[in-house]
């Protein structure tokens, strides 16, 4: 079984090499200013998705945070905000296709432009919090990108001031590093959408041993780590959503 290594919080370390693509969605950044500024400094490529441009424009000095690209169907971006970034020579790509969310379309553009020599991970701000249907839509995008196989070389992380979420692929030995100091106490494994017949873990306070997980039966919430600071290992027969509490 192949090993898949996840280092979800290393971009917050001072020593991290700048290989992040930062995607900003349309959620308030008022409680995430420190996180935004840190990720901005680490980002090799920055994208605002539709109303995400409004959030940066209204929360910061916009002249200090000029993205590489703004994309979306533009039903949310304010005209004056779009005009401002256009005057700054920001590339603007309208994606009117309503069969996909703006977030999904943004990732498709990003995958077509980036490779692992430029970017090793995509970090998304604004995907968690706000409307619940939007959060489920953003999680669904993780599944869509996995099924499209276009993310073979890029890991996608959804992050907020208190939580980080990513999708663990099936059929691999997923190793999750948890030794940065930004990990808080709680974590979880969520089987979204379908039965996961076989799940085995190590490194958790409450490990699973070839157990099945599904909504209406067992899910792993309010779990935590075993205290060793060794990587958490997760093997599963279907994709599982990993969630972790962070402190930053």
C-alpha positions in Angstrom: 0.0 0.0 0.0 1.4 3.4 -1.0 2.0 6.0 1.7 0.5 9.5 1.3 2.0 12.1 3.5 0.0 15.1 4.8 1.6 18.1 6.5 -1.4 20.3 7.0 0.0 23.0 9.3 3.5 23.4 8.0 2.7 26.6 6.0 2.3 28.3 9.4 5.9 27.6 10.4 8.4 30.4 9.9 10.7 28.0 8.1 8.2 26.9 5.4 9.2 27.3 1.8 6.7 29.3 -0.2 4.9 26.7 -2.2 1.2 27.5 -1.4 -1.6 28.6 -3.6 -3.9 30.7 -1.5 -7.6 30.8 -2.5 -9.9 33.3 -0.8 -13.7 32.7 -0.8 -16.5 35.0 0.1 -16.5 34.8 3.9 -15.6 37.5 6.4 -11.9 37.8 7.3 -12.4 39.9 10.4 -11.4 37.1 12.8 -8.8 35.7 10.5 -6.5 38.6 9.8 -3.4 37.1 11.3 -4.0 33.8 9.4 -4.6 35.6 6.1 -1.5 37.7 6.4 0.7 34.7 7.2 -0.7 32.6 4.3 -0.3 35.6 2.0 3.4 35.8 2.7 3.8 32.1 2.1 1.8 32.0 -1.1 3.4 31.7 -4.5 0.0 32.2 -6.2 -3.1 34.1 -4.9 -6.7 33.9 -6.2 -9.8 35.7 -5.0 -13.0 33.9 -5.9 -15.8 36.4 -6.7 -17.0 38.0 -3.5 -13.7 37.0 -1.8 -12.3 40.1 -3.5 -14.8 42.2 -1.5 -13.6 40.7 1.8 -10.0 41.5 1.2 -10.8 44.9 -0.2 -12.9 45.9 2.8 -10.7 44.3 5.5 -7.2 45.5 4.5 -5.4 48.1 2.5 -6.2 46.7 -0.9 -3.1 48.1 -2.5 -1.0 45.8 -0.2 -2.8 42.6 -1.3 -3.0 42.3 -5.0 -3.9 38.8 -6.2 -2.6 37.1 -9.3 -6.2 36.2 -10.4 -9.8 36.9 -9.7 -12.4 34.4 -11.0 -16.1 33.5 -10.6 -19.4 34.2 -12.2 -19.2 37.7 -10.6 -22.7 37.7 -9.0 -21.1 38.9 -5.7 -18.1 41.1 -6.5 -18.9 44.8 -6.2 -18.4 46.8 -9.4 -16.0 49.3 -7.7 -13.9 46.4 -6.3 -13.7 44.7 -9.7 -12.8 48.1 -11.3 -10.0 48.6 -8.6 -8.4 45.3 -9.3 -8.7 45.7 -13.0 -6.8 49.0 -12.7 -4.1 47.1 -10.9 -3.7 44.8 -13.9 -5.0 41.8 -12.1 -6.0 38.9 -14.4 -9.8 38.6 -14.3 -11.5 35.4 -15.7 -15.3 35.2 -15.7 -16.6 31.6 -15.3 -20.4 31.7 -16.0 -21.0 28.0 -16.0 -23.7 27.3 -13.4 -23.2 23.6 -13.4 -20.2 24.1 -11.1 -19.6 26.3 -8.1 -17.1 29.2 -8.4 -14.8 27.3 -6.0 -14.8 24.2 -8.2 -14.2 26.3 -11.4 -11.4 28.2 -9.6 -9.6 24.9 -8.7 -9.9 23.7 -12.3 -8.1 26.8 -13.5 -5.5 26.4 -10.8 -4.8 22.8 -11.7 -4.4 23.7 -15.3 -1.7 26.3 -14.4 0.2 24.9 -11.5 2.4 21.8 -11.0 4.2 20.4 -8.0 7.4 22.3 -8.8 5.6 25.6 -8.3 2.9 24.7 -5.6 2.6 21.7 -3.4 -0.7 22.6 -1.7 -3.8 24.7 -2.0 -5.0 26.5 1.1 -8.5 27.8 1.1 -9.8 30.6 3.3 -13.5 31.3 3.6 -14.7 27.7 3.0 -15.7 27.0 6.6 -18.2 29.0 8.6 -21.2 31.0 7.3 -24.1 29.2 5.6 -24.2 25.4 6.1 -25.2 24.7 2.5 -22.1 26.6 1.4 -19.9 24.5 3.7 -21.3 21.3 2.3 -20.8 22.6 -1.2 -17.2 23.3 -0.5 -16.7 19.8 1.0 -18.4 18.4 -2.1 -15.8 20.2 -4.2 -13.1 18.2 -2.5 -14.8 15.1 -3.6 -15.3 16.4 -7.1 -11.7 17.3 -7.5 -10.7 13.8 -6.2 -12.9 12.1 -8.7 -11.6 14.2 -11.5 -8.1 13.1 -10.8 -6.9 16.6 -11.5 -5.5 17.0 -8.0 -3.0 14.2 -8.2 -0.1 16.5 -7.4 -1.8 19.1 -5.2 -3.3 18.7 -1.7 -6.3 20.9 -0.8 -6.8 22.2 2.7 -9.8 24.2 3.9 -8.8 26.3 6.9 -10.2 28.8 9.4 -8.9 30.4 12.6 -10.0 27.3 14.5 -10.3 24.4 12.1 -8.6 22.6 9.2 -10.3 20.1 6.9 -9.1 17.9 4.0 -10.1 14.7 2.2 -8.2 11.5 2.8 -8.1 9.2 -0.3 -9.0 5.6 -0.1 -6.6 2.7 -0.6 -3.6 4.6 0.8 -1.7 4.7 4.1 -2.5 8.3 5.0 0.2 9.7 7.3 -0.8 13.0 9.0 1.9 15.0 10.7 0.8 16.7 13.9 4.0 18.1 15.5 4.0 21.8 14.5 2.6 23.2 17.7 -0.4 24.6 15.9 -2.5 21.5 16.5 -5.2 21.9 19.2 -6.7 19.0 21.1 -9.6 17.7 19.0 -9.8 15.9 15.6 -12.2 13.7 13.8 -12.9 11.4 10.8 -16.2 11.9 9.0 -17.6 9.5 6.3 -19.4 11.9 4.1 -21.9 10.5 1.6 -21.4 6.8 1.8 -20.5 3.8 3.9 -16.8 3.3 4.5 -16.6 -0.4 5.2 -13.0 -0.6 6.6 -11.2 2.0 8.6 -8.0 1.4 10.7 -6.1 4.2 12.5 -3.1 4.6 14.8 -2.0 7.7 16.8 -5.4 8.6 18.1 -6.8 8.4 21.6 -9.7 6.4 20.2 -8.4 4.3 17.3 -10.4 2.3 14.9 -9.6 -1.3 14.0 -11.0 -2.4 10.7 -14.3 -0.8 11.6 -17.1 0.6 9.4 -18.2 4.2 9.5 -21.3 5.9 8.1 -23.9 8.5 9.1 -26.5 6.9 11.3 -23.9 4.6 12.7 -20.3 5.2 13.8 -18.5 8.5 13.1 -15.4 9.7 14.8 -16.0 13.2 16.3 -14.3 14.7 19.4 -11.4 12.4 19.0 -7.9 13.4 20.0 -4.3 12.3 19.7 -2.4 9.7 21.7 0.2 12.1 23.0 3.2 10.7 21.2 3.2 13.4 18.5 3.9 10.7 16.0 2.0 11.0 12.7 -1.6 9.8 12.7 -2.1 6.9 10.3 -5.4 6.4 8.6 -6.3 3.6 6.2 -9.8 3.5 4.7 -11.7 1.7 1.9 -13.5 5.0 1.0 -12.5 8.7 1.2 -12.8 10.2 4.7 -13.0 13.8 5.7 -10.3 14.6 8.3 -11.0 17.5 10.6 -8.7 19.0 13.2 -8.9 21.8 15.7 -6.1 24.4 15.3 -4.7 27.2 17.5 -3.2 30.2 15.8 
